[in-house]
Amino acid sequence: MVTPFTFLYTGFGWLVLATLIGIAMLLGQIYGTPMPKWLRTVHAHGALMGGLLQLLIGGLLASIAYVSEERPSRNRSHTGFFFLFNGALFALVASLGYEHMLLAGVTGMALLLIMIPMFKKAWDYIREELAVSTSDSWIYAASGATLIIGILIGIGMCFRFMPEFFAHARLLHLHLVLLGFLTTTMVALTHRLLPILLRRELASANLGHAATVFLFAGFLALIGGFVTSSLRFELVVGGLLLLLAVVYAVNLFRTWIASEVPGNAATDHLLLAALFLVLTTVSGVLMAANYLPEAPVFPIGTLHMVAYTHAAFLGFMVNSSCGGLSYGLPLFLAASRVPNLKRRGPYRQRLDSIMNRWRTVQLVGICFGSMGLVVAAALTWTAPLGSPSVQIAAWAAAGLLLAGLTILVAKIAWVAGITPDAD
């Protein structure tokens, strides 16, 4: 039987696979041996759709099962959806890898149709359990709409609709999914999850809500700037986004400072994700400002863009996902395996203690591995791409990332294998 945990484990598996492919592509670029082009497609769609989106689906289904313990009829297997979703995703990635665009368009449409029931589940859950008011719930609906629009644009690209606007469509497709959906959803969920972890209300609930709403609006405006190639407009919006990211992060850190609950892996990941959102927004503004003069102050190449985008992806999105897993897995596993509330507490505490082990090494690996990519890229301004210093920085970043993710993989496998009888 396919349970919500199957989605969580599979999603994290996609994320690890995409990371391994990304490391291979990075090292291949540095050593002058480029990897096959189709690997880029597997890397991007595996990380975003197979990884992050599937983790969000698993978290949604686990949350629904958790709040509906007294309503077993809603807590059923999801075997059909699981195999349809992953099968369609695999077919999409394979067809894109072989550059069979017509088939990619058809499988993309199939994937979107398969996901429609999940959109309904998400909306019902948000309205019934998660959001406390209409003003809270609309942001989830709006971010979900950007995902649907982003996928539809991707399908249009596959069918070669208006090929003269292909570059603009690609920007829209990518950034609507990354900024409009994933980043906005993770910001909104962090505002709900961190107070639960810290057992304290947000330092300012109004600031939190305003930051989420205006960040979403700012992301849409920034995407408009990308499409119209308006550099000065991008800088203005980027400056506003930086201010909002600082407000978001400061609000979370004030909540953490005021709390008397000891830190754990989940809170550490979420707080560091907020810090990375600020740092990468600063980097984005500086990169845009670099192009204001006729001759850019610093040359920006492929490796620099890879480092910037992946610092945002690994630093913010992966940290946010790791924080959610560190909190959610013990909670949901305990609820699904131990019906008795008195016996559930000690079992969950044991799972929590496992997820909090070696968290320093885990955090250092993921965070410094993300920053290691930036260091490797920055070194190319003074040293050749294949120089020993760049190679050492790249290997160090890869090693740190692998160390952090390996520890998390081991802990996920550990808690999955701990049964209540062993407690």
N, C-alpha and C positions, 0 to 999 in steps of 0.2 A: 504493500500500500504506500502510495506517495503522500507524504505529510508535508506541512510547511517547512520542516527541517530539511527535507530533500531539496527544496528550492534554495535554502540558505547555504547548504553544503555545496550544491552544484554552482551556485552563483560565485561563491568564494573560489571554487575550483577554476572557473572561467577567469576570474581575476588573477589568480596565480599563474595560469597558463599565459595570459596576455602579458604579464610582467616578465616571464621568462623569454617570450618572443621579443618583447621590447628591449631587454638587455642584450639579446643576441644581435638585434638590429643596430643598437648603439655601438657595440664593440666592432661589428662588421664595418660600420661607417668609419670608425676611428682607424681601423687597420687597413682600410682601402679595399675591403671585400664585401661589397653591398649584398645584402640578403635578397632573395626573390621578392618581387614586387607584391605578390599576393599575400605575403606575410603581414604587410602593413594593414591590409583589410581585415585579416584575422585578428590582429592586435587591437585595432580601433573598435570594431564591432563586438569582439569578444569581451573587451574590458567594459564597454558602455552598456551594451544590450545583454550579453550573456552574464556579465558580472554585476554591475551596479543595479541595473534594472531588475534583474532576477533576485538580487538581495532585497530590494524594496518590495517585490512581490512576496517573497518569503516572509518578510517582516509583517506585511499586511495580513497575510493568511494566518500567521502565528498569533497576531494581535486579535484577529476576529475569533479564533479558537479560544484564546485566553479569556476574553470578555464574555464568551457564550458558553462557559462551562456548564451552566444550568440549562442550556438549550442544545443537547447533543445533536439534534437534527441538523444544525448548521455546521457541525464539526465533522466533515466527511473527507474522503480521499479526493485527491486532485490529480489522479493518474492521467486522465485524458488530457487535461490542460498542460501538464508537465511535458508529456511526450510531444504534443502538438507544438508547443512553444519552442522547445529545444530542437525539435526536428526542423521546424521552419527556419529557425535561426541558423542552424547548421547549413541548410540548403541555401539560405541567403548568402552566408559567408563564402560557401563553395562557389556559387555562381558569380559573385563579385570577384573572387580570386581568379577564376577562369575568364573573367571579363565577358561573361554571357549576360549582357545587360537586360535583355528581354526576360530571361528567366529570373534574374534578380528582381525585376519589377513585379513579376507575378508572385514570387515568394515573399517580397516585402508587403504586398497587399494581403497575402494570406496571413502573415504574421500580425498585421494590424487587425484583421478580422478576428483572429484567435484571441487577441487581447481585449476585445470589446467587453466580454463579460467581466473581466478583471477591473476595467474602468468603472463598471456599475457597482461591483463589490466595494471598490475603494470609496466611491461617492457615498454609498449607503453607510459605510462604516464612519466616514468623516462626519456626516450629518448626525448620526445617532450617538457616536461614542467619543470622537476625538475633538471636534470643534465645539466650542461653547456658545458660539454666536454665528450669525450669517457672515459678519465681517471677517471672522476667522476662517470660515470654510471656503470662501470664494477664492482665496489665494491658492488653495490646493487645486481647485477646479481650473483656475487660470494656468497654473504650471502644468497640469495634465493636458490642457488644450495645446500648449506649446509643444509638448511631446508628440501629440497627434499631428499637428501641423508640420513639425520637423520631419516625421516619418513620411507624410504625404509628399513633401518636397523631395525627399530622397527617392520615393517611387517615381515622381515626375522626372527626376534626373535619369533614372534607369530607362524610362520610356522615351528619353530624348525630347521632352517637351521644351520648346523654346531654347534650343541649344546655344543660341547667342548669349543667353544669360546664365550659362552653366556655372561660371565662377561665382556669380552672385547667389545662385541657388545653393551652391556648396557651402558658402558662408552661412546662409540662413539655416540650412539643414544641420550643420554642426553646432552652431551657437544656440539655436533654439533648444536643442536637446541638452547641451552642456550647461548653459546659463539659465535659460528659461525654465527648464524642468529640473535637472539634477541639482544644480546649486540652490535654486529657490526652495525646493523640497527639503534639502538637507538643512538649510538655514531654519525653515519653519519647524522641522522635527526637532532640531537641537534646542529651540526655544521651549519645546514641551518636555524633552527628555532630561535636560540638565537640571531643572528644578526638582524633578522626581529623584534623580541621583543624589542631589545635595540636600534633599528634604527641606527646601526653602523656596519661597516664591522668587521670581526674577526680581532683581534690584529695581527695575522699572518695567512693568508689563506693557505700558503704553509705548515706551521707547522700543521695546522688543517688537511689538506689532508694527510700529511705524518703520523700523529698519527693514523688516521683511517685505512690507508693501513697496517701499521706495526702492529697495534693492531690485525687486522684480521689475518695477517700472524703469529703473536705470539700466538694467540688462537689456530690456527691449529697445530703449533709446540707443544704447551702445551698438546693438546689432544693426540698427538703422544707420548709424554712422559708418559701420564696416561696409555695408552694402553700397552706400552712396560715396564711399571713399572720402569722407569729409574729416580730415585730420584734426582740424581745430575743434570741430564739434565733438569728436572722440575724446579729445583732451579735456574739454569742459565736463562732459559726462563722466569721464574717468576720474576727474577730481572729486565730483559729487559722490561717485561710488566709493572712492577711498574714504571720504568722510563718513559715509554710511557704514562701511566695513569697520571703521574704528569704533563707531557708536555701538555696533553689534558686538564687537569683541570686548569692549570696556564693560558693557552691560553684563556679559557673561562672567567676566573676571571679577566684577564687583559682587556678583551673586556667590561666586566661589569663595571669595575672601570673607564674606559675611557668614558663610556656612561653617558649622562646627563638625561636619561629617568629614572623616579622613578621606583623602583622595584615593582613587582606584584607577584601574586601567581605562574604564569607560570615560570617566570625567577627564582624565589626562588627554586621551585621544580627542575628545570634543573641544577642549580648550586649545590644544595645539592646532586643531583644524581651523579654529577662528583666527589664531595668530597667522597661520599660513594664508588665509583669505586676505588679510591686511597686507602681508608681505608681497604676495603675488599681484595684488592690485597696484601697489607702489611700483612694482617692476613693469607692469603693463603701461602705466602712465609715463614712466621714464623711457620705455621703448618707443612710445608714440612721440614724445618730445624730442627724441633723438632724430626724428625725420623732419623736424621743423626747418632746420637750415637746408639749403640746396644740397650741400654735401653732408651726409650724416656724420655725426661726431664719432660714433662707433659703427663699424660694419656689422650688420646683423645677417648671419647665415642660417643654414638649416639647423645646425647643432644648437645655436642660440634659441631658435624657436622651439626646438624639441625640449630643451632644458626648461624654458619658461612654461610651456604648456604642461609638462609633466610635473614640474614643481607644484603647479596648481592642482593637477589631478591627484598626485600622490599625497601632497601635503594637506589639501583640503578634503577631497572626496574620499580617498582611501582611509585617511584618519577618521573621518566621520563614520564611515562604514565599520571600521574596526571598533569604534566606540559603541556603536549600536549593537554589534555582535557581542562585545564583552559584557554588555548589560542584558541583552535580550536572550541569549542562549541559556544561561542559568535560570532565568525567570520562566521561560516557556518550557524548557525541558522538565523543570520541577513540577510545573502545573500539569503537564501532560502525563507524567509518570507517577505522580503521587497524589491521589484524590484527597487524602486526609490532610487537612491544613496543618495540624500539629506536627505530623511527620514530614511535611513538605519543607518546613523552615530549616531544620538541620541539613537536609539534602541540598537545598538551594545554597546554603552557606558553604557547603563543601565545593559545589560547582563554582561559586563566586571566588573562593580562595584559589582554585586552579586557574581561573581566567586572570587573576591578579598576580600570578607568579611570573617572575622574570620580566615584569612589565617595563622596567628601566631599559633593559637590553632591547626589548621589542620596540619601545618608543624611539630610542636612539637610532636603531636600525632604520626604521621607516622615515623618520624626520631627517636625519643626517644623510641617509641615502638620497632623499629628494634634493637636499641642498648640494650633495656631491655632484649631481648633474649640472647644477648651475656653476660650480667651481670649474668643472671640466670644460664647460663652454667658455667661461670667462678667460681661461688660460690660453685659448686659441687666439686671443687678441695680441698675445706677445710670443706665442710659440706655435710651430706648425701643428696641424691636426694629428699627425702620427708621432709627435714627440713623446719622450718618456714621461714627462710631467702630465700631459693630457691622458696618456694611457693609464698611469698610476691613479689619477683622480677618477677615471671612468671605472676601473676595476674596484676601487675603494667604494664608490657609490653602489656598484652592482653587488658587492659583497655585503654591504650594510643592509641594502634592501632585502636581499635573500635571507640574511640572518633574522631580520625582524619578522618577515612573513613566515619563515620556517617555524619560528617559535609559536606564532599564532596558529599555524596549521596543526602543530603538535598539540596545543591546548584544546583546539576545537575537537580533534580526534579523541583526546583524553576525556573531555566532558561527555562526548557522545557515547563513550564506552562505559562510563560509570553508572551503574544501576543502583536503584534505591536499596536493594538487598545488600549491596556492598557497603552501604553507609554505616 
